[in-house]
Amino acid sequence: MARDLEAAVRGATVSAAHVHRPNVLRDRTSKNFAARIAGATFDRFWRRAKYVVGELSTGDRLVVSPRFTGALLIEAGPFKRSGDDYTCIQFPLTDGRTLRFRDVRRLGTVELMDAKRFAAFTAAIGPEPLEPAFTAELFTEIVRSSSRAIKTILMDQKRMAGIGNIYANEALWRAFIRPTRRGSSLTHAQAALLHRESVAVLHAAVEQRGTSFRDYQDPYGGRGGFLGLAKVYGRDGEPCVRCETILKSSHALENRITVWCTTCQK
């Protein structure tokens, strides 16, 4: 999403903001949201953890959390909302196009942050797995310092950024590690392997343009293709592709579905 917006919307100026579903706005944003963003130019789009960040010429950042069903969609012209109950915010652009935030379940959020607020926001998030500084040594230190379940550690955004439920399931299967295993019990070699596989899964997911399990869309309305590469997520009850053991599933960790192989993952 961030890559598409950087390529297509960077340099565009917002002429107005039409908020149709105010409940997607964070409280601190809702009062003067439209006035603050009208007339601003998008200088850059990038990603921080699971958020899309649009840097504005005003110094503000538009920070969007798509969550499960949110999408930032690029329309070729003015968008008519007739018959669409899921569009939450429209941003008409001065070049005639429209950027809109659409969210079927309205679990996503939109916030306009000034520099001070953004600095505090990003400081509370862990290191980025796709950055060179996220070494195997740093990863090993993070996971071995906690006695929590390793899958829970992977998904803790304060410890490391951006690894969601789908990718945690896949990385653990690739690394032959049981999701409920304590992080502190991993050997250095196991942690190094999990680091490598976590990074590889994220790279693969980005190249596949994300994962469309139900409603996820990229900025052009397309679906992500990573689910076709998944070896465990969405396959509970099916045979493991490595050993043919029937995959198990549980919601015991963080109330999110965990799928694993009882034979391969120890």
N, C-alpha and C positions, 0 to 999 in steps of 0.2 A: 504494500500500500504506500509506504513512504517513498520507495523508489519511483513508483509511477507518478506520484504527486510532485516529486522533485523534478522529474523530467517534463511534466506537462503543465504544472501550475506555478512553478517558481517564476517570479517576476510579474505575476498577475496581481491586479489591484481589486480589492473588495469594494463594491459600491454600496452594499447594505447587508444587513443580516435579518432574516425573517425567522423568528423562533416560533415554531408550531407546537412543540412539546417542551415546555420550560423545565419539566422534571429531569431532563438529561443534563441540565446545567448545574454545576456545583453552586452552592448557596452564595459563596463570595463573588461569583461571576454574574449572577442573574440580574442584578439591578441595573447595571450600565453596560451590559454586554454589547448590544447593537451599536451604541454610540462610540465605544472604544475601538471597535474593529472596522467600522465604516471608513473608507478612505485609506486604509493600510494596505501595504504591498507585501506579498509573501516573498521573503528573501531566501528562504530555505525550508526544505522538508527533510526530516530525518526521524529515526526511531530511538526511543529510550525505553528499555525493557519492553513492556507490552503496549506502549503508548506511541502514537504518531504525534510528532512535534512540528508545528508550523511556526517558523520564526517570522515575525512581522517587522516592518520598517519602523514601527513605533517603539520597538524594544520589548513589546509583549510577546508571549508565546501562546499559540493555540494548542492546547494539549488534549488529545482525544484518546480515550480508552474504548476501543470497539467492543471489548468483551466478546460474547459468543456470537452475536448476530448483527453487530454494527458494521456499517460500511461508509466510507467517504467516496462518493460517486461523482464523476465528472460528466456533466451534460454539455452537449454541443451548443445549446441555446438556452433561453429561459425555460424553467421547469414549471409545468402546470401540475399542481398537487391533486387535482381532481381524481378521485378513485384510489389515491395512495394514502393510506392511514399511517404509514410507517416513517414518512419523512419527518424528522424532528427539527432540523434547521436547514435553511437555504442561505447560501452566500452567492448572490449574483455578482459576477465579475464585470469590470468595465469593458472587457473585450467581447462581451455578449454571452459568454459561457456561464454555467452555474456549477458551483461546488455544493454538494448537499450531504448532510449526515442523516443516514437512514438506519433505523434500528428496529427490527421486528419485535423483540422482547423488551426493548428500552432498558437494558441493563448497562449499556455503555454510558460514558460520561463525557462532557465537554467542559473545559475550563480555560479561561483566559488568564494567564499568569504574568505578573510583572517580573522584572529581573530578580528581585529579592525573593519573591515567592517561588520562582522556578529553581533558584539556587538551593533553597531548603528542600524542595520537592526531590530534586535529583540526588542530593546528598544522602537522602534516606534510602536510596536504592543501591543494591550491590553492584559489583563489577559486571561488565558486559562480556559474555562468553565468546563473542566473535571479535573482540579486540586482542591485539598481540600481547597486551599485558596480562591477559587471563591465561597464565601458564599452568602446566600440570602441577607445578609446585604449589602455586596459590590455590588451585582447586583442591589438592590433597589436604592442605592446611585447613581449608574451610570444612570439608566433609568429615575429616577425622577429629575435628574439635567438638563434634556434637554427637550425643548418644541417641538422637532422634532417628526415625526411619529414614533411610537414604532417599527415598522418593520425596518425602516431606522436605528434606534439606534442599533437594534440587529445585523444588517449586517455591521455596522461600525467597521472595524478591528482595529481601534485605540482605541475603547472603550472596545471591547471584541473580542477574536480571534476565527475564525473558523466557525461561524454560517453563512452559506450561504443561498441563497434564498429558496431552498427547505425546509430546516429545520426551517427557520424563519416562513414560512407559516404554517408548521405543529405544531410548538410550540404555536403559537398564537391561532390556532384553539383549541388545547387541553386546553388552559388556558382561553377560552371564551372571548378573547380580539380582538377587531377590529384592523386591521393592521394600519389604518390611525390615530388611537387615539394618542394624544400627550403623550409622556412618562411622563411628569410632572403631568398628570392628573390621573395616576394610584395610587390606594391606596397601602399602605404597604402590605396588604393581597394579592392584585392582582399581585403586583410585585413579592412577594414570590412564588405565584403559577406559574407565568411565568418562574421564575428561575428554579423551580423544573421540569417543563415540557420541558424547553430548554435543560437541562442536560439529561433528560430521552430520548429525541429525538436523541441527539447526541450518547448516549450509544447504542441505538437501531440501529442506522445507522451503527456504527462501527461493531456491532455484525452481521449485515446483509451484511457486506463487501462493504458498500457504496450504491450508487444509480445509476443504469444504465438506463438513460432515452433514450439515443441514443448510444453514442460511448464509454462510460466509461468502462475500463477493469482493473481488478486487475493484479498483476505481473505475473500471470499464464494464463492470457487471459480470465478469468472468468468474469461474470457479477455480479454486486451488486444487492441485493434483497430487498432493502428498499422500492422501489416504490410500491411493493405489500402491504406494510403496510400503505402507505400514505392515509390520510383521505381527504385532499383537493388538494394538488399539483397534477396537471395533470387531475383533475376531474371537471374542470369548466363546467357548464351546466348540471351536474349530481346532484341528490338529496343528501343533507347532510345526513350522516349516523346516525346522532343524531336526527334530527328533520324533515328531508325530504324536507326542503326548497331547492330550486335550487341554487347551488353555483354560485356566481358571480366572475368575473375576471376583472383585470385592469392592465395596464402598467404604471399607473401614478406615482408610487413610484420607483425612480431610474431606470426607463425604464425596470424593470424586472417584470415578471408576478406575480401578487398577486391574490390569490384565497381565498375566505372567505365566511362564511355563514352570511347573513344579520340578521338572527334570533338569532343564538347562540352567535355571537360575538358582544359585545357591547363596 
